[in-house]
Amino acid sequence: MLDHLEIRTRRLDDCVAFYRRVLEPTGYRLVVDGPKKGFGSNGGRLDFWIAPGEPSIDVHYAFLAADRAAVDRAYGRSGEHGGVQERAPAVLPQIHPHYYAGFAHDPDGRLIEFVSHVPV
């Protein structure tokens, strides 16, 4: 099980603006606004960090959303602040019958996913 994820970027302000906007529907918010930016969920965990540095772009990670509507909202916002939408939200039955996900790229080109495992 992962405890936290830290990404690096040369575009700190752009990435923070992007993630603040797209993660809000999933319950994540910016909690630590220091040299490194820490995002956490309503449970108080700080499990997503953004730091200055050279970006690794050949990665893929997913943010859990409470339901399909939250996936839709997060994906809808992903074209803002330098992000690029890739695949609109849809059910991916090859993973499991209730796997609902949308895919986008952040300002550094990393593939991010918004996913819900909850039935309609």
DSSP file (Angstrom, degrees, kcal/mol; ACC not computed):
  #  RESIDUE AA STRUCTURE BP1 BP2  ACC     N-H-->O    O-->H-N    N-H-->O    O-->H-N    TCO  KAPPA ALPHA  PHI   PSI    X-CA   Y-CA   Z-CA
    1    1 A M              0   0    0      0, 0.0     2,-0.2     0, 0.0     0, 0.0   0.000 360.0 360.0 360.0 136.7    0.0    0.0    0.0
    2    2 A L        -     0   0    0      1,-0.1     3,-0.1     3,-0.0    45,-0.0  -0.584 360.0-167.8 -81.6 142.9    1.3    3.5   -0.9
    3    3 A D        -     0   0    0      1,-0.4     2,-0.3    -2,-0.2    -1,-0.1   0.826  68.5 -20.0 -94.2 -43.2    1.6    6.1    1.8
    4    4 A H        -     0   0    0      2,-0.0    -1,-0.4    41,-0.0     2,-0.4  -0.984  52.0-138.4-160.0 166.0    2.2    9.1   -0.4
    5    5 A L  E     -a   48   0A   0     42,-2.0    44,-2.9    -2,-0.3     2,-0.4  -0.994  13.0-166.2-130.7 135.0    3.3   10.2   -3.9
    6    6 A E  E     -a   49   0A   0     -2,-0.4     2,-0.3    42,-0.2    44,-0.2  -0.991   5.4-171.5-123.6 129.8    5.5   13.2   -4.7
    7    7 A I  E     -a   50   0A   0     42,-2.6    44,-2.4    -2,-0.4     2,-0.3  -0.820  12.6-140.5-112.8 158.4    5.9   14.6   -8.2
    8    8 A R  E     +a   51   0A   0     -2,-0.3    48,-0.3    42,-0.2     2,-0.3  -0.886  20.9 176.4-118.8 151.0    8.4   17.2   -9.3
    9    9 A T  E     -a   52   0A   0     42,-1.9    44,-1.8    -2,-0.3     3,-0.3  -0.996  37.7-148.6-151.1 150.0    7.8   20.0  -11.8
   10   10 A R  S    S+     0   0    0     -2,-0.3     2,-0.3    42,-0.2     3,-0.2   0.499 102.9  59.6 -88.1  -8.3    9.6   23.0  -13.3
   11   11 A R     >  +     0   0    0      1,-0.2     4,-2.8    42,-0.1     5,-0.3  -0.541  64.1 160.2-118.9  61.9    6.1   24.7  -13.5
   12   12 A L  H  > S+     0   0    0     -2,-0.3     4,-2.8    -3,-0.3     5,-0.2   0.904  73.4  46.7 -56.6 -49.9    5.2   24.7   -9.8
   13   13 A D  H  > S+     0   0    0      1,-0.2     4,-2.3     2,-0.2    -1,-0.2   0.912 114.5  48.0 -61.9 -42.0    2.5   27.4  -10.0
   14   14 A D  H  > S+     0   0    0      2,-0.2     4,-2.4     1,-0.2    -2,-0.2   0.926 114.0  46.5 -63.4 -45.3    0.9   25.9  -13.1
   15   15 A C  H  X S+     0   0    0     -4,-2.8     4,-3.0     2,-0.2     5,-0.3   0.916 112.3  49.5 -65.5 -42.8    0.8   22.4  -11.5
   16   16 A V  H  X S+     0   0    0     -4,-2.8     4,-2.6    -5,-0.3     5,-0.2   0.932 112.3  48.1 -62.7 -44.6   -0.5   23.6   -8.2
   17   17 A A  H  X S+     0   0    0     -4,-2.3     4,-1.7    -5,-0.2    -1,-0.2   0.917 113.8  48.3 -60.9 -43.0   -3.3   25.6  -10.0
   18   18 A F  H  X S+     0   0    0     -4,-2.4     4,-2.6    63,-0.2     5,-0.3   0.963 115.0  42.7 -61.4 -54.1   -4.1   22.5  -12.1
   19   19 A Y  H  X S+     0   0    0     -4,-3.0     4,-2.2     1,-0.2     5,-0.2   0.850 110.0  56.8 -67.2 -34.0   -4.3   20.1   -9.2
   20   20 A R  H  X S+     0   0    0     -4,-2.6     4,-0.8    -5,-0.3    -1,-0.2   0.925 113.5  41.8 -59.3 -42.0   -6.2   22.5   -7.0
   21   21 A R  H  < S+     0   0    0     -4,-1.7     3,-0.3    -5,-0.2    -2,-0.2   0.937 119.7  39.6 -73.1 -48.6   -8.9   22.7   -9.6
   22   22 A V  H  < S+     0   0    0     -4,-2.6     4,-0.3     1,-0.2    -2,-0.2   0.799 114.9  51.2 -77.7 -26.3   -9.1   19.1  -10.7
   23   23 A L  H >X>S+     0   0    0     -4,-2.2     5,-1.6    -5,-0.3     3,-1.2   0.675  85.9  84.5 -85.3 -16.2   -8.8   17.5   -7.3
   24   24 A E  G ><5S+     0   0    0     -4,-0.8     3,-1.5     1,-0.3    -1,-0.2   0.898  88.2  52.7 -54.5 -44.1  -11.5   19.5   -5.5
   25   25 A P  G 345S+     0   0    0      0, 0.0    41,-0.3     0, 0.0    -1,-0.3   0.758 106.6  54.7 -64.7 -20.6  -14.3   17.2   -6.7
   26   26 A T  G <45S-     0   0    0     -3,-1.2    -2,-0.2    -4,-0.3     3,-0.1   0.504 121.6-105.4 -89.0  -3.7  -12.4   14.2   -5.3
   27   27 A G  T <<5S+     0   0    0     -3,-1.5     2,-0.2    -4,-0.6    -3,-0.2   0.404  78.0 131.4  95.7  -2.7  -12.1   15.8   -1.8
   28   28 A Y      < +     0   0    0     -5,-1.6    -1,-0.4    13,-0.2     2,-0.3  -0.578  28.9 173.9 -81.8 146.9   -8.5   16.7   -2.1
   29   29 A R  E     -B   40   0A   0     11,-2.4    11,-2.3    -2,-0.2     2,-0.5  -0.981  41.2 -92.2-147.0 159.0   -7.3   20.2   -1.1
   30   30 A L  E     +B   39   0A   0     -2,-0.3     9,-0.3     9,-0.2     3,-0.1  -0.605  47.7 162.2 -71.9 121.6   -4.1   22.0   -0.7
   31   31 A V  E     +     0   0A   0      7,-3.3     2,-0.6    -2,-0.5     8,-0.2   0.753  62.8  45.5-110.3 -41.0   -3.1   21.7    3.0
   32   32 A V  E     +B   38   0A   0      6,-2.0     6,-2.2     1,-0.0    -1,-0.3  -0.939  57.5 179.3-111.5 118.7    0.6   22.5    3.0
   33   33 A D  E     +B   37   0A   0     -2,-0.6     4,-0.2     4,-0.2    -1,-0.0  -0.453  43.2 111.1-116.3  56.9    1.6   25.6    1.0
   34   34 A G  S    S-     0   0    0      2,-1.4    -2,-0.0    -2,-0.2     0, 0.0  -0.101  95.2 -57.4-104.8-153.9    5.4   25.7    1.6
   35   35 A P  S    S+     0   0    0      0, 0.0     2,-0.4     0, 0.0    -3,-0.0   0.879 136.1  43.8 -58.5 -36.9    8.3   25.1   -0.8
   36   36 A K  S    S-     0   0    0     15,-0.1    -2,-1.4    13,-0.0     2,-0.5  -0.879  90.9-135.5-103.1 143.6    6.7   21.7   -1.3
   37   37 A K  E     -BC  33  50A   0     13,-3.2    13,-2.5    -2,-0.4     2,-0.5  -0.882  17.7-160.5-104.6 125.1    2.9   21.6   -1.8
   38   38 A G  E     -BC  32  49A   0     -6,-2.2    -7,-3.3    -2,-0.5    -6,-2.0  -0.909   3.5-165.3-111.8 127.4    1.0   19.0    0.1
   39   39 A F  E     +BC  30  48A   0      9,-3.6     9,-1.5    -2,-0.5     8,-1.0  -0.857  12.8 173.7-107.7 143.6   -2.6   17.9   -0.8
   40   40 A G  E     -BC  29  46A   0    -11,-2.3   -11,-2.4    -2,-0.4     6,-0.2  -0.936  24.9-120.0-142.8 166.6   -4.8   15.8    1.4
   41   41 A S    >   -     0   0    0      4,-1.0     3,-2.1    -2,-0.3   -13,-0.2  -0.359  47.5 -85.0 -97.5-178.4   -8.3   14.5    1.6
   42   42 A N  T 3  S+     0   0    0      1,-0.3   -14,-0.1   -15,-0.2   -15,-0.1   0.712 122.3  70.4 -62.0 -20.0  -10.9   15.2    4.2
   43   43 A G  T 3  S-     0   0    0      2,-0.1    -1,-0.3     1,-0.1     0, 0.0   0.524 112.8-114.1 -76.7  -4.9   -9.5   12.4    6.4
   44   44 A G    <   +     0   0    0     -3,-2.1     2,-0.2     1,-0.3    -2,-0.1   0.323  68.9 137.8  92.9  -9.2   -6.4   14.5    7.1
   45   45 A R        -     0   0    0      1,-0.1    -4,-1.0     2,-0.0     2,-0.8  -0.493  45.9-148.1 -72.5 140.1   -3.8   12.4    5.3
   46   46 A L  E     + C   0  40A   0     -6,-0.2    -6,-0.2    -2,-0.2     3,-0.1  -0.877  40.8 145.4-103.7  97.3   -1.2   14.3    3.2
   47   47 A D  E     +     0   0A   0     -8,-1.0   -42,-2.0    -2,-0.8     2,-0.4   0.376  50.7  61.1-121.8   5.8   -0.6   11.8    0.4
   48   48 A F  E     +aC   5  39A   0     -9,-1.5    -9,-3.6   -44,-0.2     2,-0.3  -0.971  61.2 179.2-136.4 123.0    0.0   13.8   -2.7
   49   49 A W  E     -aC   6  38A   0    -44,-2.9   -42,-2.6    -2,-0.4     2,-0.4  -0.908  16.4-159.5-125.1 147.3    3.0   16.3   -2.9
   50   50 A I  E     +aC   7  37A   0    -13,-2.5   -13,-3.2    -2,-0.3   -42,-0.2  -0.997  19.7 173.7-125.2 129.1    4.3   18.6   -5.6
   51   51 A A  E     -a    8   0A   0    -44,-2.4   -42,-1.9    -2,-0.4   -15,-0.1  -0.939  36.6 -97.9-133.1 153.8    7.9   19.8   -5.4
   52   52 A P  E    S+a    9   0A   0      0, 0.0     2,-0.3     0, 0.0   -42,-0.2  -0.446  74.3  83.0 -68.0 144.8   10.2   21.9   -7.6
   53   53 A G  S    S-     0   0    0    -44,-1.8   -42,-0.1    -2,-0.1   -41,-0.0  -0.929  83.9 -33.1 153.1-173.5   12.5   19.8   -9.8
   54   54 A E        -     0   0    0     -2,-0.3     2,-0.2   -45,-0.1   -46,-0.1  -0.631  65.7-124.7 -77.0 125.5   12.9   17.9  -13.0
   55   55 A P        -     0   0    0      0, 0.0     2,-0.6     0, 0.0   -46,-0.1  -0.446   7.5-144.8 -75.3 141.7    9.6   16.2  -13.9
   56   56 A S        +     0   0    0    -48,-0.3     3,-0.1    -2,-0.2   -48,-0.1  -0.933  22.7 176.3 -96.1 121.5    9.2   12.5  -14.4
   57   57 A I        +     0   0    0     -2,-0.6     2,-1.6     1,-0.2    54,-0.4   0.643  57.2  82.1-106.2 -15.5    6.6   12.2  -17.2
   58   58 A D  S    S+     0   0    0     52,-0.1     2,-0.3     2,-0.0    -1,-0.2  -0.353  76.2 101.2 -89.6  58.8    6.5    8.5  -17.9
   59   59 A V        -     0   0    0     -2,-1.6    52,-1.6    -3,-0.1     2,-0.4  -0.902  52.0-158.3-135.6 163.1    4.2    7.7  -15.0
   60   60 A H  E     +d  111   0B   0     -2,-0.3     2,-0.3    50,-0.1    52,-0.2  -0.983  17.5 165.6-143.5 130.7    0.5    7.1  -14.4
   61   61 A Y  E     -d  112   0B   0     50,-1.6    52,-1.8    -2,-0.4     2,-0.3  -0.977  20.1-141.0-144.4 158.7   -1.4    7.5  -11.2
   62   62 A A  E     -d  113   0B   0     -2,-0.3     2,-0.5    50,-0.2    52,-0.2  -0.912   3.0-146.1-126.3 146.8   -5.1    7.7  -10.2
   63   63 A F  E     -d  114   0B   0     50,-3.1    52,-2.4    -2,-0.3     2,-0.3  -0.950  25.4-126.9-110.6 128.5   -7.2    9.7   -7.8
   64   64 A L  E     -d  115   0B   0     -2,-0.5     2,-0.3    50,-0.2    52,-0.2  -0.563  23.9-162.2 -76.3 132.1  -10.1    7.9   -6.2
   65   65 A A        -     0   0    0     50,-3.4    52,-0.4    -2,-0.3   -39,-0.1  -0.848  24.7-125.2-113.0 152.7  -13.4    9.8   -6.5
   66   66 A A  S    S-     0   0    0    -41,-0.3     2,-0.3    -2,-0.3    -1,-0.1   0.810  85.4 -13.6 -67.5 -30.6  -16.5    9.1   -4.3
   67   67 A D  S  > S-     0   0    0     49,-0.1     4,-1.6    50,-0.1     3,-0.2  -0.929  78.5 -84.4-160.1 179.0  -18.8    8.5   -7.3
   68   68 A R  H  > S+     0   0    0     -2,-0.3     4,-2.6     1,-0.2     5,-0.2   0.837 121.0  59.3 -66.7 -33.7  -19.1    8.9  -11.1
   69   69 A A  H  > S+     0   0    0      1,-0.2     4,-2.4     2,-0.2    -1,-0.2   0.897 105.1  49.6 -62.8 -39.1  -20.3   12.5  -10.8
   70   70 A A  H  > S+     0   0    0     -3,-0.2     4,-2.6     2,-0.2     5,-0.2   0.884 109.5  51.9 -67.0 -38.3  -17.1   13.4   -9.1
   71   71 A V  H  X S+     0   0    0     -4,-1.6     4,-2.8     2,-0.2     5,-0.3   0.946 110.3  49.3 -59.2 -47.9  -15.1   11.6  -11.8
   72   72 A D  H  X S+     0   0    0     -4,-2.6     4,-2.5     1,-0.2    -2,-0.2   0.907 112.4  47.1 -59.5 -43.7  -17.0   13.6  -14.4
   73   73 A R  H  X S+     0   0    0     -4,-2.4     4,-1.5     2,-0.2    -1,-0.2   0.929 113.5  47.1 -65.8 -45.0  -16.4   16.9  -12.6
   74   74 A A  H  X S+     0   0    0     -4,-2.6     4,-0.7     1,-0.2     3,-0.3   0.939 114.8  46.2 -62.3 -46.8  -12.6   16.3  -12.1
   75   75 A Y  H >< S+     0   0    0     -4,-2.8     3,-1.1     1,-0.2     4,-0.4   0.908 108.4  57.3 -61.8 -41.4  -12.2   15.2  -15.7
   76   76 A G  H 3< S+     0   0    0     -4,-2.5     3,-0.5     1,-0.3    -1,-0.2   0.824 109.2  45.6 -59.1 -32.4  -14.2   18.2  -16.9
   77   77 A R  H >< S+     0   0    0     -4,-1.5     3,-2.0    -3,-0.3    -1,-0.3   0.599  89.7  87.9 -83.9 -12.2  -11.8   20.5  -15.2
   78   78 A S  T << S+     0   0    0     -3,-1.1    -1,-0.2    -4,-0.7    -2,-0.2   0.656  78.0  63.2 -69.2 -15.4   -8.7   18.7  -16.5
   79   79 A G  T 3  S+     0   0    0     -3,-0.5     3,-0.4    -4,-0.4    -1,-0.3   0.465  92.3  86.7 -83.7  -0.3   -8.5   20.8  -19.7
   80   80 A E  S X  S+     0   0    0     -3,-2.0     3,-1.4     1,-0.2   -58,-0.1  -0.578  82.5  22.2 -96.5 160.0   -7.9   23.9  -17.6
   81   81 A H  T 3  S-     0   0    0      1,-0.3   -63,-0.2    -2,-0.2    -1,-0.2   0.829 137.1 -46.1  56.7  38.9   -4.6   25.3  -16.3
   82   82 A G  T 3  S+     0   0    0     -3,-0.4    -1,-0.3     1,-0.3     2,-0.1   0.482 103.2 131.5  88.8   2.5   -2.4   23.6  -18.8
   83   83 A G    <   -     0   0    0     -3,-1.4     2,-0.4    -6,-0.2    -1,-0.3  -0.447  44.8-145.4 -84.1 162.8   -3.9   20.1  -18.6
   84   84 A V  E     -E  105   0B   0     21,-2.3    21,-3.0    -2,-0.1     2,-0.2  -0.990  12.1-132.3-131.9 124.0   -5.0   18.0  -21.6
   85   85 A Q  E     +E  104   0B   0     -2,-0.4    19,-0.3    19,-0.2     3,-0.1  -0.540  28.3 171.0 -73.9 137.8   -8.0   15.7  -21.7
   86   86 A E  E     +     0   0B   0     17,-2.4     2,-0.5     1,-0.3    18,-0.2   0.786  62.6  11.1-111.2 -62.0   -7.2   12.2  -23.1
   87   87 A R  E    S-E  103   0B   0     16,-1.6    16,-2.7     3,-0.0    -1,-0.3  -0.981  74.2-127.6-128.8 123.0  -10.1    9.8  -22.6
   88   88 A A  E     -     0   0B   0     -2,-0.5    13,-0.1    14,-0.2   -16,-0.1  -0.240  46.7 -78.5 -62.8 153.2  -13.5   10.9  -21.4
   89   89 A P  E     +     0   0B   0      0, 0.0     2,-0.3     0, 0.0    13,-0.3  -0.237  66.7 150.1 -56.4 138.3  -15.0    9.0  -18.4
   90   90 A A  E     -E  101   0B   0     11,-1.9    11,-2.4    -3,-0.1     2,-0.3  -0.975  51.2 -89.3-160.2 161.7  -16.4    5.6  -19.2
   91   91 A V  E     -E  100   0B   0     -2,-0.3     9,-0.2     9,-0.2     3,-0.1  -0.650  31.3-158.2 -76.5 134.9  -17.0    2.2  -17.6
   92   92 A L    >>  +     0   0    0      7,-3.3     3,-2.1    -2,-0.3     4,-1.4  -0.757  14.7 176.4-114.9  81.1  -14.0   -0.1  -18.2
   93   93 A P  T 34 S+     0   0    0      0, 0.0    -1,-0.1     0, 0.0     5,-0.1   0.695  72.2  72.1 -64.7 -18.6  -15.5   -3.5  -17.7
   94   94 A Q  T 34 S+     0   0    0      1,-0.2    -2,-0.0     2,-0.1    -3,-0.0   0.740 106.0  39.4 -67.3 -20.3  -12.3   -5.3  -18.6
   95   95 A I  T <4 S-     0   0    0     -3,-2.1    -1,-0.2     1,-0.4     3,-0.0   0.901 139.8 -45.8 -89.8 -56.1  -11.0   -4.1  -15.2
   96   96 A H    ><  -     0   0    0     -4,-1.4     3,-1.9     3,-0.1    -1,-0.4  -0.919  57.3 -95.8-168.5 162.8  -14.3   -4.7  -13.3
   97   97 A P  T 3  S+     0   0    0      0, 0.0    -3,-0.1     0, 0.0    -6,-0.0   0.687 121.1  38.2 -60.2 -21.5  -18.0   -4.0  -13.9
   98   98 A H  T 3  S+     0   0    0     -6,-0.1     2,-0.8    19,-0.1    18,-0.1   0.234  78.4 126.3-115.0  13.2  -18.0   -0.8  -11.9
   99   99 A Y    <   +     0   0    0     -3,-1.9    -7,-3.3    -7,-0.2     2,-0.5  -0.637  34.3 177.1 -77.6 108.9  -14.7    0.7  -12.8
  100  100 A Y  E     +EF  91 116B   0     16,-2.6    16,-2.4    -2,-0.8     2,-0.3  -0.964  10.1 159.5-118.4 119.1  -15.5    4.2  -14.1
  101  101 A A  E     -EF  90 115B   0    -11,-2.4   -11,-1.9    -2,-0.5     2,-0.3  -0.981  28.9-161.5-145.7 151.3  -12.6    6.4  -15.1
  102  102 A G  E     - F   0 114B   0     12,-1.9    12,-2.4    -2,-0.3     2,-0.4  -0.962  19.0-147.7-127.3 149.1  -11.5    9.4  -17.1
  103  103 A F  E     +EF  87 113B   0    -16,-2.7   -17,-2.4    -2,-0.3   -16,-1.6  -0.927  22.5 157.0-124.8 141.5   -7.9   10.1  -18.1
  104  104 A A  E     -EF  85 112B   0      8,-2.4     8,-3.3    -2,-0.4     2,-0.4  -0.926  34.9-116.0-149.0 170.9   -6.0   13.4  -18.7
  105  105 A H  E     -EF  84 111B   0    -21,-3.0   -21,-2.3    -2,-0.3     6,-0.2  -0.946  25.8-135.2-114.0 138.1   -2.4   14.8  -18.7
  106  106 A D    >   -     0   0    0      4,-2.0     3,-2.3    -2,-0.4   -24,-0.1  -0.198  44.3 -81.5 -79.5 179.9   -1.2   17.3  -16.2
  107  107 A P  T 3  S+     0   0    0      0, 0.0    -1,-0.1     0, 0.0   -92,-0.1   0.731 133.1  49.6 -59.4 -21.9    0.9   20.4  -17.2
  108  108 A D  T 3  S-     0   0    0      2,-0.1   -25,-0.1   -52,-0.1   -26,-0.0   0.420 122.1-104.6 -95.0   1.2    4.0   18.3  -17.3
  109  109 A G    <   +     0   0    0     -3,-2.3     2,-0.1     1,-0.3   -52,-0.1   0.476  67.7 149.9  93.3   3.0    2.4   15.6  -19.5
  110  110 A R        -     0   0    0      1,-0.1    -4,-2.0   -52,-0.1     2,-0.6  -0.456  50.4-117.8 -70.2 141.7    1.9   12.9  -16.7
  111  111 A L  E     -dF  60 105B   0    -52,-1.6   -50,-1.6   -54,-0.4     2,-0.3  -0.711  38.0-178.0 -82.3 118.6   -1.0   10.6  -17.3
  112  112 A I  E     -dF  61 104B   0     -8,-3.3    -8,-2.4    -2,-0.6     2,-0.4  -0.863   8.8-157.9-117.5 154.5   -3.5   11.0  -14.4
  113  113 A E  E     -dF  62 103B   0    -52,-1.8   -50,-3.1    -2,-0.3     2,-0.5  -0.964  10.9-153.9-132.4 144.8   -6.8    9.2  -13.9
  114  114 A F  E     +dF  63 102B   0    -12,-2.4   -12,-1.9    -2,-0.4     2,-0.4  -0.991  30.5 179.2-116.3 126.2   -9.9    9.9  -11.9
  115  115 A V  E     -dF  64 101B   0    -52,-2.4   -50,-3.4    -2,-0.5     2,-0.4  -0.966  23.3-172.0-138.2 144.9  -11.7    6.7  -10.9
  116  116 A S  E     - F   0 100B   0    -16,-2.4   -16,-2.6    -2,-0.4   -50,-0.1  -0.992   8.4-169.2-130.1 142.0  -14.7    5.5   -9.0
  117  117 A H        +     0   0    0    -52,-0.4   -18,-0.1    -2,-0.4   -19,-0.1   0.236  54.7 113.5-108.9   9.6  -15.5    1.9   -8.1
  118  118 A V        -     0   0    0    -18,-0.1   -50,-0.1     1,-0.1    -2,-0.1  -0.665  69.7-118.0 -88.7 133.2  -19.0    2.5   -7.0
  119  119 A P              0   0    0      0, 0.0   -51,-0.1     0, 0.0    -1,-0.1  -0.234 360.0 360.0 -60.7 159.2  -22.0    1.1   -9.0
  120  120 A V              0   0    0    -53,-0.1    -2,-0.0   -52,-0.1   -22,-0.0   0.522 360.0 360.0 -55.3 360.0  -24.4    3.7  -10.5
